[in-house]
Amino acid sequence: MAAAGLLVGLAAAGRELPVVALTCALAAIAAEPRWHPRRDVPAALVMIAWLLSAILAPLPGTTIASALPMLACVAVVGGTARLPPAIARALFAGCLVMAVLVLALVTAFELARFGELRSTAYPGLPGWGGFPEIGLLGAMTLPVALSLAIGRGPRAARAGAVVATLGAAAGVVLSASRAAWGAALVGTVVVVVARRRGRWRAVAGIVGAVALLATLAVVWRRPQPGGGAVAAEVAVRSRAEAWGQAVQLWRERPVVGWGPASYRQVYARHFERSADAQFHAHDAYLNLAVETGVLGLAAALWFGGVVLAGTGSRFAPGGTMMAAARIGLVGGLIAVAVRFLVDYFDPAGSGMRVMLWLSILAGLRLALEAAPDSASA
């Protein structure tokens, strides 16, 4: 029921989504309370660091409630990781279908208005964000779908994965997000390299990656919300400036930071500008360091490393769709880690469903390791 609640929450819940997600995650944890030190110690440290940062925050309005969306994401990872393999497989399939449907709707919408300004929101898709969040969703989905498409398994399932791969690739391209393009390519390369034993499948993956790379040129100069095309060098300079400003803010409170969800307020006060002038650090790691200090960042990196490394069972490079799902999840999470180098996504912001989807996939990365390779996904 907790797994079903997370899936339904992606489609049904509104601004209360963090509360719904946290409730479902706690229900999953209560159903399987066994402590796994390697997985749960870093998760607990992340929560402690964020709560400590909220308690010691010097800014008015920064409370423990400010940390709720982030804490919900960590709890969702821990709860999903505890799901039995059969339920985890069903949740994995449901989440993948939902992501592909969202990307297909966005692709149709963007094709209908191709050449216009990039979309900051999509009709009928509240909580999924605009072009940056859809780019992130596509960058996560593409390696997963590609791994299933070029892996072993029933022909019908692989055919469906091919369609999902094309849909995810289209969503990434039409998001017109350069960072999403690069992240998706990194995730694709990870999957192709991991599947190198099947030569024709690797060739198919490489051809798909090359096709994606070639298609990027079509929308490289697409108009952006500010009007006109923004050259790559301009985007690089603006991010470099944002990174420098974030470092300045971090140096003032390097240990515990300014408090969760405080970046906008801190930036406006420090640089005497409107709170809307620079709403994040254009780097998830720097943004986290400013808000929760080195303690919060170190705990989050440790937790992320544990998710990528798995629980110590083994990395399964061949054989079944279950093995392909594991490889795809690793590729997708690596793509996210790359994407986070140049942007920040607020779990309480307009793309809250994308962040919940990421948290579920991170938990499934651990839960599916418990599934035997002989099982089919």
Secondary structure in CASP SS format (residue, H / E / C, confidence):
PFRMAT SS
TARGET T0000
AUTHOR 0000-0000-0000
METHOD secondary structure of the structure
MODEL  1
M C 1.00
A H 1.00
A H 1.00
A H 1.00
G H 1.00
L H 1.00
L H 1.00
V H 1.00
G H 1.00
L H 1.00
A H 1.00
A H 1.00
A C 1.00
G C 1.00
R C 1.00
E C 1.00
L H 1.00
P H 1.00
V H 1.00
V H 1.00
A H 1.00
L H 1.00
T H 1.00
C H 1.00
A H 1.00
L H 1.00
A H 1.00
A H 1.00
I H 1.00
A H 1.00
A H 1.00
E C 1.00
P C 1.00
R C 1.00
W C 1.00
H C 1.00
P H 1.00
R H 1.00
R H 1.00
D H 1.00
V H 1.00
P H 1.00
A H 1.00
A H 1.00
L H 1.00
V H 1.00
M H 1.00
I H 1.00
A H 1.00
W H 1.00
L H 1.00
L H 1.00
S H 1.00
A H 1.00
I H 1.00
L C 1.00
A C 1.00
P C 1.00
L C 1.00
P C 1.00
G C 1.00
T C 1.00
T C 1.00
I H 1.00
A H 1.00
S H 1.00
A H 1.00
L H 1.00
P H 1.00
M H 1.00
L H 1.00
A H 1.00
C H 1.00
V H 1.00
A H 1.00
V H 1.00
V H 1.00
G H 1.00
G H 1.00
T H 1.00
A H 1.00
R C 1.00
L C 1.00
P C 1.00
P H 1.00
A H 1.00
I H 1.00
A H 1.00
R H 1.00
A H 1.00
L H 1.00
F H 1.00
A H 1.00
G H 1.00
C H 1.00
L H 1.00
V H 1.00
M H 1.00
A H 1.00
V H 1.00
L H 1.00
V H 1.00
L H 1.00
A H 1.00
L H 1.00
V H 1.00
T H 1.00
A H 1.00
F H 1.00
E H 1.00
L H 1.00
A H 1.00
R C 1.00
F C 1.00
G C 1.00
E C 1.00
L C 1.00
R C 1.00
S C 1.00
T C 1.00
A C 1.00
Y C 1.00
P C 1.00
G C 1.00
L C 1.00
P C 1.00
G C 1.00
W C 1.00
G C 1.00
G C 1.00
F H 1.00
P H 1.00
E H 1.00
I H 1.00
G H 1.00
L H 1.00
L H 1.00
G H 1.00
A H 1.00
M H 1.00
T H 1.00
L H 1.00
P H 1.00
V H 1.00
A H 1.00
L H 1.00
S H 1.00
L H 1.00
A H 1.00
I H 1.00
G C 1.00
R C 1.00
G C 1.00
P C 1.00
R H 1.00
A H 1.00
A H 1.00
R H 1.00
A H 1.00
G H 1.00
A H 1.00
V H 1.00
V H 1.00
A H 1.00
T H 1.00
L H 1.00
G H 1.00
A H 1.00
A H 1.00
A H 1.00
G H 1.00
V H 1.00
V H 1.00
L H 1.00
S C 1.00
A C 1.00
S C 1.00
R H 1.00
A H 1.00
A H 1.00
W H 1.00
G H 1.00
A H 1.00
A H 1.00
L H 1.00
V H 1.00
G H 1.00
T H 1.00
V H 1.00
V H 1.00
V H 1.00
V H 1.00
V H 1.00
A H 1.00
R C 1.00
R C 1.00
R C 1.00
G C 1.00
R H 1.00
W H 1.00
R H 1.00
A H 1.00
V H 1.00
A H 1.00
G H 1.00
I H 1.00
V H 1.00
G H 1.00
A H 1.00
V H 1.00
A H 1.00
L H 1.00
L H 1.00
A H 1.00
T H 1.00
L H 1.00
A H 1.00
V H 1.00
V H 1.00
W C 1.00
R C 1.00
R C 1.00
P C 1.00
Q C 1.00
P C 1.00
G C 1.00
G C 1.00
G C 1.00
A C 1.00
V C 1.00
A C 1.00
A H 1.00
E H 1.00
V H 1.00
A H 1.00
V H 1.00
R H 1.00
S H 1.00
R H 1.00
A H 1.00
E H 1.00
A H 1.00
W H 1.00
G H 1.00
Q H 1.00
A H 1.00
V H 1.00
Q H 1.00
L H 1.00
W H 1.00
R H 1.00
E H 1.00
R C 1.00
P C 1.00
V C 1.00
V C 1.00
G C 1.00
W C 1.00
G C 1.00
P C 1.00
A C 1.00
S C 1.00
Y H 1.00
R H 1.00
Q H 1.00
V H 1.00
Y H 1.00
A H 1.00
R H 1.00
H H 1.00
F H 1.00
E C 1.00
R C 1.00
S C 1.00
A C 1.00
D C 1.00
A C 1.00
Q C 1.00
F C 1.00
H C 1.00
A C 1.00
H C 1.00
D C 1.00
A H 1.00
Y H 1.00
L H 1.00
N H 1.00
L H 1.00
A H 1.00
V H 1.00
E H 1.00
T H 1.00
G H 1.00
V H 1.00
L H 1.00
G H 1.00
L H 1.00
A H 1.00
A H 1.00
A H 1.00
L H 1.00
W H 1.00
F H 1.00
G H 1.00
G H 1.00
V H 1.00
V H 1.00
L H 1.00
A H 1.00
G C 1.00
T C 1.00
G C 1.00
S C 1.00
R C 1.00
F C 1.00
A C 1.00
P C 1.00
G C 1.00
G C 1.00
T C 1.00
M H 1.00
M H 1.00
A H 1.00
A H 1.00
A H 1.00
R H 1.00
I H 1.00
G H 1.00
L H 1.00
V H 1.00
G H 1.00
G H 1.00
L H 1.00
I H 1.00
A H 1.00
V H 1.00
A H 1.00
V H 1.00
R H 1.00
F C 1.00
L C 1.00
V C 1.00
D C 1.00
Y C 1.00
F C 1.00
D C 1.00
P C 1.00
A C 1.00
G C 1.00
S C 1.00
G C 1.00
M H 1.00
R H 1.00
V H 1.00
M H 1.00
L H 1.00
W H 1.00
L H 1.00
S H 1.00
I H 1.00
L H 1.00
A H 1.00
G H 1.00
L H 1.00
R H 1.00
L H 1.00
A H 1.00
L H 1.00
E H 1.00
A H 1.00
A C 1.00
P C 1.00
D C 1.00
S C 1.00
A C 1.00
S C 1.00
A C 1.00
END
